[in-house]
């Protein structure tokens, strides 16, 4: 097997830059889910209004959706050609 055939055999589907962007997008999604955490009541007989806070109802889902859009961008981005 020639060196050229071995190079083709071990190529990844995406470039290193794409994988870095995928990791950043994954971090953004995790951050969105962390923002959703909380709002429970210590006493089950008492209703806690904190579950309807802006952070949990509006901000966190927007962050998660942005993370998913960023993931799509990271996959679709063409790597810079190396000369």
PyMOL commands that set and color helices and strands:
alter all, ss='L'
color gray80, all
select helices_A, chain A and resi 3-9+16-36+49-52+54-76
alter helices_A, ss='H'
color red, helices_A
deselect
rebuild
show_as cartoon
